[in-house]
Amino acid sequence: MRKIGLWSDMNMKRTLMLFLVFALVLGACAKLPATEAPTPTPESGLPTPVIALSQVPDAESAARAYLDAWKSEDYEGMYARLSALSRDSLTLEDFEKQHKNADVAMTMQEMNYTILSSMVRPSTAQVNYEISYTTTLLGTITRSAIINMSLEGGSWQVQWDVSMILPELAGGNKLELTYEIPARGNLYDIYGYPLVAQDDAVALGVIPGQIDPDKEASMLSLLANILGVSSDSIYKKYQYAGADWYVAVGDVSAKVAQKYSDRLTQYPGLLMSSFRSRYYYDGGIAPHVIGYVLSISAEELEKYQRLGYRGDEKIGASGLEEWGEAYLAGTHGASLYVKDPQGQVVTKLASAKPKPAASITTTIDSTLQYYLQRSLGNQLGAIVVMERDTGKVLSMVSNPGFNPNLFEPVNYNSMVLGDVLADPQLPLYNRASQGVYPPGSVFKIVTMAAALETGVFTPDYPYYCDDKWTELPGTVLYDWTYARGFGASGMLSLKDGLMRSCNPWFWHIGLTLWNDGYKSAIADVAAGFGLGKKTGIEIPEFEGRLEQPDSVSANVQLAIGQGTMQVSPLQVAAFVAAVGNGGTLYKPTVVEKIVPVDGSAPVYEFKPVINGHLPVTPENLKAIQEAMVMVVRNTRGTATYQFRGLSVKIAGKTGTAENPAGDSHAWFAGYTFNEDPNRPDIAVAIILENAGEGSEMAAPLFRRVVQLYFSNYNNAGGTMPWEESPYIPATKTPEP
């Protein structure tokens, strides 16, 4: 107890001492005077610290730049944004191939994306996005995916993985698209006769050295009858061929070959080769209108695959085959599968049922077309026949023509396709809608309209038509009557001037209108007649050329359809139809209706479409109509002698267009006003290249068109100047 008490006393003393020391220290501090800290001088103080901040790049902006490049299919731009490790693992070619393979498999047309979120670390980032593919066959395919990025050289680079395209492709999976392909639609004439369909056919050819001379004539006669050509044209194919050569003659449907099989097989040297294809009947009815099909080229393969094609189909390459591809091909059915590296199906991503193709009924009258195709012989030129009051094209002939079946490789006769393509007469060129020519005197119809509409002239305005014209100082021009020794036509009214096709009358109009201030009148009226612009027909066409004259001499030449003016036969047929129907310019068409092959409701049925109205008053239009009737009925009309005895009511205009490159082109254009309830009235335009006078060469062909049409094809309308009998070209005797 004693020790404990001592210990307590000692602790107490220590505590008191500590307290006293603490109190003394506080007191000392309280007594110290306050002093200011000295301000450091530049010489003696420390430097102000500088803090540098590094801004981390925006990961979302980098991701968006990559996705924008993807959206525009800029694969090089995408590849440049990949990380070094990603670029080391695959080439640009492989990178592009991965994307294109997926695009083709999905039939992708457009890609869109949405950035959803992002997460950024010091050297890595993740951006979540939603990607949406708009496809041709499978609707819209949408997925969520991730872009992983790494910071390299101060910018975000993409760590690419195939799952960025579709998450299902991770692990080496692939896409595979299977197809259900509907049968291609057919094309028919206006009465339902097939012009082209899938069918069995037979190619016909000869080996000259094996032909029996005693049977040659009857063989040629049979082939000519079957193929609808002349015996002479067949003979000329092999006339100078080698004895052991195979010479293609033509092709027929298997049904026709079967019908004549007993006779065809009896001729030595006549070979028959069967094939099945999209077959164009009768050697090609209106081939420039119908067109042909071709295999998809390597250059366009990806384009068509993304449009939903498998790639081995035939596609329309010209004419209605090309224009109507979407209808004729239908829509493929498809199923999109994901398959693992072993080829096993992992899942089906999407599918769609096929939609049936449609067949096109054309406005073409195949019988009229057939006979008119046989009517041109060796004449280069074109014929357009259209319903006057609707714009339906009943016949469109361009000569020379071609056989669309030659574009079918399984056709043994396709070996001669190269000759067709190299032919300097350009048989694939549609002279009816793409050929453009100076209109010559056919254009005087337009000039007469301009003369009347300005009010400067009246239908009965008198003018002396001499055989030469000297009204333009320094210029002497000659009428067509001068070269033919007919002398001057004398005093003529304006209507008489059109009837006589008096060049001085129309030169006078061009000069007078220019001097009276109506410098653009003729060209303006021509534009109102639809010239210088496309008609809008479904097949390729050229607009021609219509320029405002820049001088009085140019206006004088324009007045007779010469100079720089160029028109197509289709344009002429359209404006002549408008003259005949009271002034309405109808849009020409070669499509009557489009009907799905499953028999469902038509997707299109023809209704007349108005392109415009002639800028001519009813009174002036009547005067033009009367003058065109005078051309073919008045004893002084330029084409009267060609139409003697014709009972059909017609009006027309001859034309002979000067051609700097050769002989003049022969024109005739006209219309009927027969008002036959069983046969709609028609308008016709004809051009024969380098054939000479329109009244002598083209007018007889107009008569054939009219008589065939109104006689139900029984009256050929006489023999053409180049024929030895209807549809049979005259055989020229070889010179000694």
FENGIFEN-V117961 format. One line per field, one symbol per residue. burial: # if it has 24 or more other ideal C-beta (glycine too) atoms within 12 Angstrom, else .. A space follows every 50 residues. Layout:
# FENGIFEN-V117961
burial: ???
This chain:
# FENGIFEN-V117961
burial: .................................................. ......#.##.######.###...#..##.###..#........#..##. #########.#.#.#..#......#####.###.####..#.#.###### #...###############...#######.##.#######..#######. ######.#.##....#..##.###.##########.##.......##### ####.##..#...#..#.#####.#.####################.... .#.########.###########################......#..## .#.############################################### ########.#####.##..#......######################## ####.##.#.#.#.#####.##....#####......##..######### ##############...##.######################.###..#. .#.############################.###############... ..#..#....##.###...##.############.#####.##..#.### #########....###########....###################### ###########.#..###.####..##.#.......
